Amino acid sequence: MDYMVYKNFFNELPDGIVSIPESPYKWNEHIQNSLMMSPPKHPWWLLVIDEAYNRKTWNVFSATGPQLLTPMYNKYPKLVNILSSELYNPNVYEPNKIDETKIYSKHLLTTTWSHEDIRK
């Protein structure tokens, strides 16, 4: 809902592995859930689901999204291909540094899921 694709990158993805974009916001996370691609039934997802279940009493920000995926990647780095933030997820807070003719995509970072007005 808040991810813009500029050109097809399907052929750039390695076969047989999960691909997730690197985050340009290193103070908060290493990878993001803004775009996630995977072969069917990849084992990494069962590991992620198990860990999400272990976090069921945590607040939603800590239990899901980048706060869940980053430590899972750190634990199982060989199961995930990281897509560079320069090409797939540039920092939207630095729009002058983004050349849309050279990137594949970007996360618009609307975070509409966190806005109070949508919970009413």
Biopython code that builds the backbone (N, CA, C, O; Angstrom):
import numpy as np
from Bio.PDB.StructureBuilder import StructureBuilder

atoms = [
    (1, "MET", "N", (0.812, -1.199, 0.000)),
    (1, "MET", "CA", (0.000, 0.000, 0.000)),
    (1, "MET", "C", (0.856, 1.263, 0.000)),
    (1, "MET", "O", (0.398, 2.326, -0.421)),
    (2, "ASP", "N", (2.093, 1.149, 0.470)),
    (2, "ASP", "CA", (2.953, 2.324, 0.461)),
    (2, "ASP", "C", (4.334, 1.978, -0.082)),
    (2, "ASP", "O", (5.357, 2.431, 0.433)),
    (3, "TYR", "N", (4.337, 1.160, -1.139)),
    (3, "TYR", "CA", (5.593, 0.745, -1.760)),
    (3, "TYR", "C", (5.499, 1.015, -3.251)),
    (3, "TYR", "O", (4.585, 0.529, -3.917)),
    (4, "MET", "N", (6.436, 1.784, -3.774)),
    (4, "MET", "CA", (6.419, 2.174, -5.177)),
    (4, "MET", "C", (7.474, 1.379, -5.949)),
    (4, "MET", "O", (8.645, 1.353, -5.568)),
    (5, "VAL", "N", (7.051, 0.738, -7.026)),
    (5, "VAL", "CA", (7.978, -0.006, -7.881)),
    (5, "VAL", "C", (8.182, 0.791, -9.163)),
    (5, "VAL", "O", (7.217, 1.190, -9.815)),
    (6, "TYR", "N", (9.436, 1.021, -9.517)),
    (6, "TYR", "CA", (9.773, 1.811, -10.696)),
    (6, "TYR", "C", (10.122, 0.965, -11.908)),
    (6, "TYR", "O", (9.871, 1.363, -13.045)),
    (7, "LYS", "N", (10.700, -0.203, -11.663)),
    (7, "LYS", "CA", (11.002, -1.098, -12.781)),
    (7, "LYS", "C", (11.031, -2.535, -12.264)),
    (7, "LYS", "O", (11.262, -2.789, -11.082)),
    (8, "ASN", "N", (10.793, -3.443, -13.168)),
    (8, "ASN", "CA", (10.734, -4.860, -12.828)),
    (8, "ASN", "C", (12.111, -5.342, -12.358)),
    (8, "ASN", "O", (13.119, -5.140, -13.033)),
    (9, "PHE", "N", (12.128, -5.975, -11.201)),
    (9, "PHE", "CA", (13.381, -6.516, -10.682)),
    (9, "PHE", "C", (13.293, -8.017, -10.442)),
    (9, "PHE", "O", (14.165, -8.584, -9.784)),
    (10, "PHE", "N", (12.288, -8.653, -10.946)),
    (10, "PHE", "CA", (12.087, -10.081, -10.716)),
    (10, "PHE", "C", (13.314, -10.896, -11.098)),
    (10, "PHE", "O", (13.715, -11.794, -10.358)),
    (11, "ASN", "N", (13.908, -10.596, -12.234)),
    (11, "ASN", "CA", (15.083, -11.355, -12.693)),
    (11, "ASN", "C", (16.342, -11.062, -11.890)),
    (11, "ASN", "O", (17.349, -11.749, -12.056)),
    (12, "GLU", "N", (16.305, -10.069, -11.033)),
    (12, "GLU", "CA", (17.448, -9.735, -10.176)),
    (12, "GLU", "C", (17.452, -10.559, -8.885)),
    (12, "GLU", "O", (18.454, -10.589, -8.171)),
    (13, "LEU", "N", (16.339, -11.223, -8.587)),
    (13, "LEU", "CA", (16.211, -11.966, -7.331)),
    (13, "LEU", "C", (16.832, -13.353, -7.449)),
    (13, "LEU", "O", (16.630, -14.040, -8.451)),
    (14, "PRO", "N", (17.586, -13.770, -6.434)),
    (14, "PRO", "CA", (18.138, -15.127, -6.474)),
    (14, "PRO", "C", (17.032, -16.165, -6.260)),
    (14, "PRO", "O", (16.060, -15.911, -5.550)),
    (15, "ASP", "N", (17.189, -17.306, -6.868)),
    (15, "ASP", "CA", (16.208, -18.391, -6.730)),
    (15, "ASP", "C", (16.340, -19.070, -5.377)),
    (15, "ASP", "O", (17.434, -19.160, -4.819)),
    (16, "GLY", "N", (15.224, -19.544, -4.859)),
    (16, "GLY", "CA", (15.223, -20.420, -3.710)),
    (16, "GLY", "C", (15.468, -19.786, -2.363)),
    (16, "GLY", "O", (15.738, -20.499, -1.396)),
    (17, "ILE", "N", (15.383, -18.469, -2.262)),
    (17, "ILE", "CA", (15.676, -17.796, -0.995)),
    (17, "ILE", "C", (14.720, -16.631, -0.782)),
    (17, "ILE", "O", (14.224, -16.042, -1.743)),
    (18, "VAL", "N", (14.470, -16.305, 0.460)),
    (18, "VAL", "CA", (13.660, -15.143, 0.833)),
    (18, "VAL", "C", (14.451, -13.883, 0.480)),
    (18, "VAL", "O", (15.664, -13.834, 0.684)),
    (19, "SER", "N", (13.775, -12.878, -0.043)),
    (19, "SER", "CA", (14.407, -11.579, -0.318)),
    (19, "SER", "C", (13.630, -10.493, 0.406)),
    (19, "SER", "O", (12.409, -10.400, 0.287)),
    (20, "ILE", "N", (14.352, -9.676, 1.156)),
    (20, "ILE", "CA", (13.760, -8.603, 1.955)),
    (20, "ILE", "C", (14.679, -7.385, 1.842)),
    (20, "ILE", "O", (15.901, -7.536, 1.846)),
    (21, "PRO", "N", (14.105, -6.174, 1.741)),
    (21, "PRO", "CA", (14.967, -4.999, 1.596)),
    (21, "PRO", "C", (15.657, -4.577, 2.901)),
    (21, "PRO", "O", (15.097, -4.650, 3.994)),
    (22, "GLU", "N", (16.883, -4.141, 2.720)),
    (22, "GLU", "CA", (17.640, -3.526, 3.799)),
    (22, "GLU", "C", (16.953, -2.217, 4.181)),
    (22, "GLU", "O", (16.372, -1.546, 3.329)),
    (23, "SER", "N", (17.019, -1.864, 5.429)),
    (23, "SER", "CA", (16.474, -0.594, 5.883)),
    (23, "SER", "C", (17.543, 0.490, 5.819)),
    (23, "SER", "O", (18.691, 0.245, 6.190)),
    (24, "PRO", "N", (17.182, 1.687, 5.352)),
    (24, "PRO", "CA", (18.136, 2.789, 5.413)),
    (24, "PRO", "C", (18.159, 3.439, 6.802)),
    (24, "PRO", "O", (18.956, 4.343, 7.056)),
    (25, "TYR", "N", (17.291, 2.979, 7.686)),
    (25, "TYR", "CA", (17.137, 3.573, 9.023)),
    (25, "TYR", "C", (17.803, 2.677, 10.065)),
    (25, "TYR", "O", (17.127, 2.039, 10.872)),
    (26, "LYS", "N", (19.124, 2.636, 10.038)),
    (26, "LYS", "CA", (19.898, 1.695, 10.847)),
    (26, "LYS", "C", (19.759, 1.913, 12.348)),
    (26, "LYS", "O", (20.044, 1.000, 13.123)),
    (27, "TRP", "N", (19.335, 3.077, 12.773)),
    (27, "TRP", "CA", (19.159, 3.314, 14.208)),
    (27, "TRP", "C", (18.013, 2.482, 14.769)),
    (27, "TRP", "O", (17.895, 2.328, 15.985)),
    (28, "ASN", "N", (17.172, 1.948, 13.898)),
    (28, "ASN", "CA", (15.961, 1.265, 14.339)),
    (28, "ASN", "C", (15.887, -0.197, 13.913)),
    (28, "ASN", "O", (15.269, -1.013, 14.597)),
    (29, "GLU", "N", (16.519, -0.533, 12.779)),
    (29, "GLU", "CA", (16.330, -1.866, 12.202)),
    (29, "GLU", "C", (17.370, -2.124, 11.123)),
    (29, "GLU", "O", (18.006, -1.201, 10.615)),
    (30, "HIS", "N", (17.530, -3.399, 10.783)),
    (30, "HIS", "CA", (18.439, -3.739, 9.677)),
    (30, "HIS", "C", (17.661, -4.037, 8.397)),
    (30, "HIS", "O", (18.087, -3.659, 7.306)),
    (31, "ILE", "N", (16.511, -4.720, 8.532)),
    (31, "ILE", "CA", (15.667, -5.017, 7.373)),
    (31, "ILE", "C", (14.245, -4.558, 7.670)),
    (31, "ILE", "O", (13.880, -4.304, 8.818)),
    (32, "GLN", "N", (13.452, -4.458, 6.604)),
    (32, "GLN", "CA", (12.063, -4.012, 6.748)),
    (32, "GLN", "C", (11.098, -5.042, 6.174)),
    (32, "GLN", "O", (11.478, -5.892, 5.368)),
    (33, "ASN", "N", (9.871, -4.952, 6.596)),
    (33, "ASN", "CA", (8.826, -5.804, 6.046)),
    (33, "ASN", "C", (8.033, -5.080, 4.962)),
    (33, "ASN", "O", (6.938, -5.514, 4.604)),
    (34, "SER", "N", (8.565, -4.000, 4.447)),
    (34, "SER", "CA", (7.870, -3.228, 3.415)),
    (34, "SER", "C", (7.705, -4.001, 2.116)),
    (34, "SER", "O", (6.780, -3.738, 1.348)),
    (35, "LEU", "N", (8.595, -4.950, 1.868)),
    (35, "LEU", "CA", (8.545, -5.805, 0.687)),
    (35, "LEU", "C", (9.157, -7.143, 1.085)),
    (35, "LEU", "O", (10.283, -7.188, 1.581)),
    (36, "MET", "N", (8.431, -8.215, 0.874)),
    (36, "MET", "CA", (8.946, -9.544, 1.225)),
    (36, "MET", "C", (8.603, -10.494, 0.090)),
    (36, "MET", "O", (7.448, -10.593, -0.324)),
    (37, "MET", "N", (9.628, -11.199, -0.414)),
    (37, "MET", "CA", (9.436, -12.143, -1.513)),
    (37, "MET", "C", (10.066, -13.467, -1.124)),
    (37, "MET", "O", (11.095, -13.518, -0.449)),
    (38, "SER", "N", (9.414, -14.549, -1.572)),
    (38, "SER", "CA", (9.870, -15.850, -1.117)),
    (38, "SER", "C", (9.388, -16.948, -2.047)),
    (38, "SER", "O", (8.321, -16.841, -2.651)),
    (39, "PRO", "N", (10.187, -18.012, -2.158)),
    (39, "PRO", "CA", (9.654, -19.199, -2.816)),
    (39, "PRO", "C", (8.588, -19.816, -1.907)),
    (39, "PRO", "O", (8.623, -19.612, -0.694)),
    (40, "PRO", "N", (7.660, -20.555, -2.466)),
    (40, "PRO", "CA", (6.629, -21.191, -1.640)),
    (40, "PRO", "C", (7.237, -22.096, -0.572)),
    (40, "PRO", "O", (8.217, -22.800, -0.815)),
    (41, "LYS", "N", (6.643, -22.061, 0.597)),
    (41, "LYS", "CA", (6.991, -22.953, 1.712)),
    (41, "LYS", "C", (8.440, -22.842, 2.167)),
    (41, "LYS", "O", (9.017, -23.822, 2.640)),
    (42, "HIS", "N", (9.023, -21.680, 2.031)),
    (42, "HIS", "CA", (10.405, -21.522, 2.490)),
    (42, "HIS", "C", (10.451, -21.682, 4.015)),
    (42, "HIS", "O", (9.608, -21.112, 4.708)),
    (43, "PRO", "N", (11.412, -22.440, 4.554)),
    (43, "PRO", "CA", (11.449, -22.749, 5.990)),
    (43, "PRO", "C", (11.644, -21.532, 6.901)),
    (43, "PRO", "O", (11.304, -21.595, 8.082)),
    (44, "TRP", "N", (12.177, -20.444, 6.382)),
    (44, "TRP", "CA", (12.393, -19.265, 7.216)),
    (44, "TRP", "C", (11.086, -18.741, 7.798)),
    (44, "TRP", "O", (11.057, -18.252, 8.927)),
    (45, "TRP", "N", (10.015, -18.844, 7.033)),
    (45, "TRP", "CA", (8.732, -18.302, 7.496)),
    (45, "TRP", "C", (8.191, -19.054, 8.712)),
    (45, "TRP", "O", (7.576, -18.439, 9.583)),
    (46, "LEU", "N", (8.403, -20.360, 8.790)),
    (46, "LEU", "CA", (7.967, -21.095, 9.986)),
    (46, "LEU", "C", (8.762, -20.648, 11.207)),
    (46, "LEU", "O", (8.211, -20.561, 12.304)),
    (47, "LEU", "N", (10.036, -20.369, 11.032)),
    (47, "LEU", "CA", (10.848, -19.842, 12.123)),
    (47, "LEU", "C", (10.336, -18.471, 12.575)),
    (47, "LEU", "O", (10.276, -18.183, 13.770)),
    (48, "VAL", "N", (9.970, -17.635, 11.607)),
    (48, "VAL", "CA", (9.429, -16.306, 11.916)),
    (48, "VAL", "C", (8.089, -16.431, 12.643)),
    (48, "VAL", "O", (7.843, -15.731, 13.625)),
    (49, "ILE", "N", (7.234, -17.317, 12.163)),
    (49, "ILE", "CA", (5.922, -17.517, 12.805)),
    (49, "ILE", "C", (6.093, -18.008, 14.243)),
    (49, "ILE", "O", (5.405, -17.529, 15.145)),
    (50, "ASP", "N", (6.989, -18.945, 14.460)),
    (50, "ASP", "CA", (7.248, -19.433, 15.822)),
    (50, "ASP", "C", (7.711, -18.299, 16.729)),
    (50, "ASP", "O", (7.261, -18.186, 17.869)),
    (51, "GLU", "N", (8.608, -17.463, 16.222)),
    (51, "GLU", "CA", (9.096, -16.348, 17.036)),
    (51, "GLU", "C", (7.989, -15.320, 17.276)),
    (51, "GLU", "O", (7.899, -14.758, 18.368)),
    (52, "ALA", "N", (7.152, -15.071, 16.280)),
    (52, "ALA", "CA", (6.026, -14.152, 16.468)),
    (52, "ALA", "C", (5.091, -14.683, 17.556)),
    (52, "ALA", "O", (4.581, -13.914, 18.371)),
    (53, "TYR", "N", (4.874, -15.977, 17.565)),
    (53, "TYR", "CA", (4.044, -16.583, 18.615)),
    (53, "TYR", "C", (4.685, -16.371, 19.994)),
    (53, "TYR", "O", (3.985, -16.082, 20.965)),
    (54, "ASN", "N", (5.993, -16.512, 20.077)),
    (54, "ASN", "CA", (6.691, -16.291, 21.347)),
    (54, "ASN", "C", (6.554, -14.855, 21.839)),
    (54, "ASN", "O", (6.721, -14.582, 23.028)),
    (55, "ARG", "N", (6.251, -13.942, 20.925)),
    (55, "ARG", "CA", (6.121, -12.523, 21.265)),
    (55, "ARG", "C", (4.663, -12.085, 21.419)),
    (55, "ARG", "O", (4.378, -10.887, 21.422)),
    (56, "LYS", "N", (3.764, -13.015, 21.543)),
    (56, "LYS", "CA", (2.329, -12.683, 21.516)),
    (56, "LYS", "C", (1.891, -11.711, 22.616)),
    (56, "LYS", "O", (0.857, -11.059, 22.474)),
    (57, "THR", "N", (2.632, -11.605, 23.676)),
    (57, "THR", "CA", (2.264, -10.667, 24.747)),
    (57, "THR", "C", (2.973, -9.323, 24.619)),
    (57, "THR", "O", (2.727, -8.416, 25.415)),
    (58, "TRP", "N", (3.849, -9.186, 23.626)),
    (58, "TRP", "CA", (4.585, -7.945, 23.424)),
    (58, "TRP", "C", (3.695, -6.917, 22.724)),
    (58, "TRP", "O", (2.663, -7.281, 22.159)),
    (59, "ASN", "N", (4.082, -5.635, 22.753)),
    (59, "ASN", "CA", (3.330, -4.639, 21.980)),
    (59, "ASN", "C", (3.587, -4.879, 20.494)),
    (59, "ASN", "O", (4.606, -5.461, 20.121)),
    (60, "VAL", "N", (2.677, -4.436, 19.665)),
    (60, "VAL", "CA", (2.709, -4.758, 18.240)),
    (60, "VAL", "C", (3.983, -4.265, 17.560)),
    (60, "VAL", "O", (4.496, -4.942, 16.668)),
    (61, "PHE", "N", (4.498, -3.123, 17.951)),
    (61, "PHE", "CA", (5.703, -2.593, 17.315)),
    (61, "PHE", "C", (6.909, -3.488, 17.591)),
    (61, "PHE", "O", (7.736, -3.698, 16.704)),
    (62, "SER", "N", (7.016, -4.010, 18.794)),
    (62, "SER", "CA", (8.149, -4.867, 19.158)),
    (62, "SER", "C", (7.977, -6.306, 18.693)),
    (62, "SER", "O", (8.962, -7.018, 18.493)),
    (63, "ALA", "N", (6.754, -6.731, 18.523)),
    (63, "ALA", "CA", (6.467, -8.138, 18.221)),
    (63, "ALA", "C", (6.435, -8.461, 16.735)),
    (63, "ALA", "O", (6.489, -9.633, 16.362)),
    (64, "THR", "N", (6.348, -7.455, 15.888)),
    (64, "THR", "CA", (6.166, -7.694, 14.451)),
    (64, "THR", "C", (7.089, -6.806, 13.628)),
    (64, "THR", "O", (7.938, -6.101, 14.173)),
    (65, "GLY", "N", (6.916, -6.846, 12.327)),
    (65, "GLY", "CA", (7.628, -5.954, 11.416)),
    (65, "GLY", "C", (9.138, -6.053, 11.534)),
    (65, "GLY", "O", (9.672, -7.129, 11.803)),
    (66, "PRO", "N", (9.834, -4.932, 11.335)),
    (66, "PRO", "CA", (11.291, -4.940, 11.385)),
    (66, "PRO", "C", (11.860, -5.420, 12.717)),
    (66, "PRO", "O", (12.938, -6.013, 12.756)),
    (67, "GLN", "N", (11.140, -5.164, 13.808)),
    (67, "GLN", "CA", (11.629, -5.577, 15.121)),
    (67, "GLN", "C", (11.571, -7.095, 15.301)),
    (67, "GLN", "O", (12.263, -7.641, 16.161)),
    (68, "LEU", "N", (10.774, -7.760, 14.522)),
    (68, "LEU", "CA", (10.743, -9.226, 14.489)),
    (68, "LEU", "C", (11.719, -9.751, 13.429)),
    (68, "LEU", "O", (12.503, -10.661, 13.698)),
    (69, "LEU", "N", (11.665, -9.179, 12.239)),
    (69, "LEU", "CA", (12.461, -9.706, 11.126)),
    (69, "LEU", "C", (13.956, -9.488, 11.288)),
    (69, "LEU", "O", (14.747, -10.343, 10.890)),
    (70, "THR", "N", (14.358, -8.364, 11.860)),
    (70, "THR", "CA", (15.787, -8.093, 12.008)),
    (70, "THR", "C", (16.476, -9.137, 12.891)),
    (70, "THR", "O", (17.490, -9.691, 12.464)),
    (71, "PRO", "N", (15.984, -9.437, 14.098)),
    (71, "PRO", "CA", (16.660, -10.478, 14.887)),
    (71, "PRO", "C", (16.556, -11.870, 14.258)),
    (71, "PRO", "O", (17.444, -12.702, 14.446)),
    (72, "MET", "N", (15.491, -12.123, 13.521)),
    (72, "MET", "CA", (15.386, -13.419, 12.843)),
    (72, "MET", "C", (16.428, -13.522, 11.729)),
    (72, "MET", "O", (17.023, -14.581, 11.529)),
    (73, "TYR", "N", (16.645, -12.437, 11.014)),
    (73, "TYR", "CA", (17.705, -12.425, 10.010)),
    (73, "TYR", "C", (19.069, -12.607, 10.682)),
    (73, "TYR", "O", (19.905, -13.368, 10.193)),
    (74, "ASN", "N", (19.292, -11.915, 11.793)),
    (74, "ASN", "CA", (20.570, -12.042, 12.497)),
    (74, "ASN", "C", (20.814, -13.478, 12.963)),
    (74, "ASN", "O", (21.957, -13.935, 13.010)),
    (75, "LYS", "N", (19.754, -14.175, 13.300)),
    (75, "LYS", "CA", (19.865, -15.563, 13.764)),
    (75, "LYS", "C", (20.059, -16.542, 12.596)),
    (75, "LYS", "O", (20.767, -17.539, 12.732)),
    (76, "TYR", "N", (19.430, -16.255, 11.454)),
    (76, "TYR", "CA", (19.458, -17.151, 10.287)),
    (76, "TYR", "C", (19.838, -16.390, 9.015)),
    (76, "TYR", "O", (19.047, -16.359, 8.072)),
    (77, "PRO", "N", (21.007, -15.785, 8.959)),
    (77, "PRO", "CA", (21.350, -14.926, 7.818)),
    (77, "PRO", "C", (21.462, -15.650, 6.479)),
    (77, "PRO", "O", (21.287, -15.027, 5.432)),
    (78, "LYS", "N", (21.746, -16.939, 6.489)),
    (78, "LYS", "CA", (21.896, -17.670, 5.222)),
    (78, "LYS", "C", (20.553, -17.961, 4.554)),
    (78, "LYS", "O", (20.511, -18.400, 3.405)),
    (79, "LEU", "N", (19.461, -17.717, 5.271)),
    (79, "LEU", "CA", (18.136, -17.997, 4.711)),
    (79, "LEU", "C", (17.510, -16.785, 4.024)),
    (79, "LEU", "O", (16.431, -16.885, 3.441)),
    (80, "VAL", "N", (18.195, -15.637, 4.095)),
    (80, "VAL", "CA", (17.605, -14.396, 3.581)),
    (80, "VAL", "C", (18.595, -13.653, 2.694)),
    (80, "VAL", "O", (19.763, -13.489, 3.044)),
    (81, "ASN", "N", (18.112, -13.214, 1.555)),
    (81, "ASN", "CA", (18.854, -12.334, 0.663)),
    (81, "ASN", "C", (18.432, -10.898, 0.979)),
    (81, "ASN", "O", (17.248, -10.563, 0.929)),
    (82, "ILE", "N", (19.400, -10.070, 1.299)),
    (82, "ILE", "CA", (19.103, -8.672, 1.600)),
    (82, "ILE", "C", (19.221, -7.845, 0.321)),
    (82, "ILE", "O", (20.256, -7.849, -0.346)),
    (83, "LEU", "N", (18.153, -7.143, -0.001)),
    (83, "LEU", "CA", (18.141, -6.233, -1.149)),
    (83, "LEU", "C", (18.660, -4.873, -0.687)),
    (83, "LEU", "O", (18.173, -4.338, 0.309)),
    (84, "SER", "N", (19.612, -4.322, -1.372)),
    (84, "SER", "CA", (20.257, -3.085, -0.915)),
    (84, "SER", "C", (19.262, -1.932, -0.816)),
    (84, "SER", "O", (18.382, -1.761, -1.660)),
    (85, "SER", "N", (19.433, -1.160, 0.235)),
    (85, "SER", "CA", (18.546, -0.005, 0.416)),
    (85, "SER", "C", (18.761, 1.024, -0.696)),
    (85, "SER", "O", (17.827, 1.744, -1.050)),
    (86, "GLU", "N", (19.953, 1.106, -1.244)),
    (86, "GLU", "CA", (20.219, 2.082, -2.308)),
    (86, "GLU", "C", (19.335, 1.844, -3.534)),
    (86, "GLU", "O", (18.899, 2.794, -4.184)),
    (87, "LEU", "N", (19.071, 0.560, -3.848)),
    (87, "LEU", "CA", (18.279, 0.241, -5.040)),
    (87, "LEU", "C", (16.818, -0.078, -4.758)),
    (87, "LEU", "O", (15.963, 0.144, -5.615)),
    (88, "TYR", "N", (16.520, -0.595, -3.573)),
    (88, "TYR", "CA", (15.173, -1.092, -3.288)),
    (88, "TYR", "C", (14.446, -0.331, -2.182)),
    (88, "TYR", "O", (13.238, -0.497, -2.015)),
    (89, "ASN", "N", (15.158, 0.496, -1.428)),
    (89, "ASN", "CA", (14.530, 1.114, -0.268)),
    (89, "ASN", "C", (15.314, 2.347, 0.190)),
    (89, "ASN", "O", (15.766, 2.392, 1.334)),
    (90, "PRO", "N", (15.483, 3.348, -0.683)),
    (90, "PRO", "CA", (16.270, 4.516, -0.286)),
    (90, "PRO", "C", (15.569, 5.320, 0.812)),
    (90, "PRO", "O", (14.360, 5.213, 1.014)),
    (91, "ASN", "N", (16.349, 6.107, 1.496)),
    (91, "ASN", "CA", (15.851, 6.925, 2.602)),
    (91, "ASN", "C", (14.936, 8.022, 2.063)),
    (91, "ASN", "O", (15.394, 8.941, 1.385)),
    (92, "VAL", "N", (13.647, 7.924, 2.365)),
    (92, "VAL", "CA", (12.684, 8.908, 1.848)),
    (92, "VAL", "C", (12.797, 10.258, 2.542)),
    (92, "VAL", "O", (12.217, 11.245, 2.090)),
    (93, "TYR", "N", (13.546, 10.301, 3.641)),
    (93, "TYR", "CA", (13.776, 11.574, 4.319)),
    (93, "TYR", "C", (14.891, 12.379, 3.652)),
    (93, "TYR", "O", (15.170, 13.511, 4.045)),
    (94, "GLU", "N", (15.522, 11.786, 2.644)),
    (94, "GLU", "CA", (16.551, 12.471, 1.865)),
    (94, "GLU", "C", (16.176, 12.411, 0.381)),
    (94, "GLU", "O", (16.886, 11.793, -0.413)),
    (95, "PRO", "N", (15.067, 13.050, 0.005)),
    (95, "PRO", "CA", (14.568, 12.922, -1.375)),
    (95, "PRO", "C", (15.536, 13.445, -2.435)),
    (95, "PRO", "O", (15.491, 12.985, -3.575)),
    (96, "ASN", "N", (16.393, 14.375, -2.099)),
    (96, "ASN", "CA", (17.342, 14.912, -3.081)),
    (96, "ASN", "C", (18.412, 13.895, -3.460)),
    (96, "ASN", "O", (19.096, 14.063, -4.470)),
    (97, "LYS", "N", (18.559, 12.850, -2.666)),
    (97, "LYS", "CA", (19.556, 11.820, -2.945)),
    (97, "LYS", "C", (18.978, 10.638, -3.721)),
    (97, "LYS", "O", (19.705, 9.696, -4.036)),
    (98, "ILE", "N", (17.683, 10.675, -4.032)),
    (98, "ILE", "CA", (17.033, 9.562, -4.721)),
    (98, "ILE", "C", (16.899, 9.881, -6.201)),
    (98, "ILE", "O", (16.253, 10.857, -6.583)),
    (99, "ASP", "N", (17.509, 9.056, -7.021)),
    (99, "ASP", "CA", (17.372, 9.169, -8.471)),
    (99, "ASP", "C", (16.432, 8.047, -8.914)),
    (99, "ASP", "O", (16.846, 6.893, -9.020)),
    (100, "GLU", "N", (15.191, 8.380, -9.166)),
    (100, "GLU", "CA", (14.168, 7.377, -9.480)),
    (100, "GLU", "C", (14.422, 6.656, -10.802)),
    (100, "GLU", "O", (13.769, 5.651, -11.081)),
    (101, "THR", "N", (15.332, 7.131, -11.603)),
    (101, "THR", "CA", (15.678, 6.422, -12.838)),
    (101, "THR", "C", (16.666, 5.291, -12.572)),
    (101, "THR", "O", (16.873, 4.440, -13.437)),
    (102, "LYS", "N", (17.281, 5.269, -11.387)),
    (102, "LYS", "CA", (18.293, 4.264, -11.063)),
    (102, "LYS", "C", (17.846, 3.247, -10.010)),
    (102, "LYS", "O", (18.515, 2.233, -9.811)),
    (103, "ILE", "N", (16.744, 3.503, -9.348)),
    (103, "ILE", "CA", (16.299, 2.575, -8.301)),
    (103, "ILE", "C", (15.205, 1.654, -8.843)),
    (103, "ILE", "O", (14.533, 1.968, -9.825)),
    (104, "TYR", "N", (15.048, 0.516, -8.181)),
    (104, "TYR", "CA", (13.975, -0.413, -8.541)),
    (104, "TYR", "C", (12.676, -0.043, -7.838)),
    (104, "TYR", "O", (11.592, -0.154, -8.409)),
    (105, "SER", "N", (12.803, 0.401, -6.585)),
    (105, "SER", "CA", (11.600, 0.641, -5.791)),
    (105, "SER", "C", (11.941, 1.469, -4.564)),
    (105, "SER", "O", (13.110, 1.709, -4.261)),
    (106, "LYS", "N", (10.891, 1.904, -3.859)),
    (106, "LYS", "CA", (11.105, 2.569, -2.575)),
    (106, "LYS", "C", (9.867, 2.425, -1.704)),
    (106, "LYS", "O", (8.738, 2.343, -2.189)),
    (107, "HIS", "N", (10.114, 2.397, -0.429)),
    (107, "HIS", "CA", (9.058, 2.360, 0.574)),
    (107, "HIS", "C", (8.696, 3.803, 0.892)),
    (107, "HIS", "O", (9.572, 4.600, 1.228)),
    (108, "LEU", "N", (7.429, 4.145, 0.792)),
    (108, "LEU", "CA", (7.001, 5.522, 1.016)),
    (108, "LEU", "C", (6.895, 5.862, 2.496)),
    (108, "LEU", "O", (6.773, 7.031, 2.861)),
    (109, "LEU", "N", (6.941, 4.846, 3.345)),
    (109, "LEU", "CA", (7.006, 5.016, 4.796)),
    (109, "LEU", "C", (5.833, 5.822, 5.352)),
    (109, "LEU", "O", (6.019, 6.713, 6.181)),
    (110, "THR", "N", (4.635, 5.504, 4.890)),
    (110, "THR", "CA", (3.467, 6.231, 5.389)),
    (110, "THR", "C", (3.072, 5.815, 6.802)),
    (110, "THR", "O", (2.445, 6.596, 7.519)),
    (111, "THR", "N", (3.423, 4.620, 7.207)),
    (111, "THR", "CA", (3.081, 4.061, 8.534)),
    (111, "THR", "C", (1.623, 4.324, 8.920)),
    (111, "THR", "O", (1.320, 4.640, 10.070)),
    (112, "THR", "N", (0.734, 4.188, 7.943)),
    (112, "THR", "CA", (-0.685, 4.427, 8.228)),
    (112, "THR", "C", (-1.228, 3.463, 9.265)),
    (112, "THR", "O", (-2.219, 3.767, 9.929)),
    (113, "TRP", "N", (-0.600, 2.307, 9.418)),
    (113, "TRP", "CA", (-1.048, 1.335, 10.408)),
    (113, "TRP", "C", (-0.930, 1.887, 11.823)),
    (113, "TRP", "O", (-1.611, 1.402, 12.727)),
    (114, "SER", "N", (-0.081, 2.889, 12.032)),
    (114, "SER", "CA", (0.156, 3.389, 13.386)),
    (114, "SER", "C", (-0.639, 4.641, 13.725)),
    (114, "SER", "O", (-0.562, 5.128, 14.853)),
    (115, "HIS", "N", (-1.387, 5.163, 12.791)),
    (115, "HIS", "CA", (-2.119, 6.405, 13.027)),
    (115, "HIS", "C", (-3.377, 6.156, 13.858)),
    (115, "HIS", "O", (-4.137, 5.220, 13.609)),
    (116, "GLU", "N", (-3.565, 6.995, 14.820)),
    (116, "GLU", "CA", (-4.703, 6.863, 15.730)),
    (116, "GLU", "C", (-6.045, 6.933, 14.984)),
    (116, "GLU", "O", (-6.985, 6.221, 15.337)),
    (117, "ASP", "N", (-6.137, 7.784, 13.962)),
    (117, "ASP", "CA", (-7.413, 7.989, 13.285)),
    (117, "ASP", "C", (-7.914, 6.743, 12.553)),
    (117, "ASP", "O", (-9.117, 6.657, 12.303)),
    (118, "ILE", "N", (-7.075, 5.780, 12.197)),
    (118, "ILE", "CA", (-7.565, 4.590, 11.513)),
    (118, "ILE", "C", (-8.071, 3.528, 12.484)),
    (118, "ILE", "O", (-8.671, 2.538, 12.065)),
    (119, "ARG", "N", (-7.834, 3.729, 13.766)),
    (119, "ARG", "CA", (-8.292, 2.755, 14.762)),
    (119, "ARG", "C", (-9.713, 3.029, 15.236)),
    (119, "ARG", "O", (-10.280, 2.241, 15.992)),
    (120, "LYS", "N", (-10.278, 4.124, 14.801)),
    (120, "LYS", "CA", (-11.637, 4.493, 15.251)),
    (120, "LYS", "C", (-12.687, 3.829, 14.411)),
    (120, "LYS", "O", (-13.880, 4.024, 14.645)),
]
sb = StructureBuilder()
sb.init_structure("model")
sb.init_model(0)
sb.init_chain("A")
sb.init_seg("    ")
for serial, (resi, resn, name, xyz) in enumerate(atoms, 1):
    if name == "N":
        sb.init_residue(resn, " ", resi, " ")
    sb.init_atom(name, np.array(xyz, "f"), 0.0, 1.0, " ", f" {name:<3s}", serial, name[0])
structure = sb.get_structure()
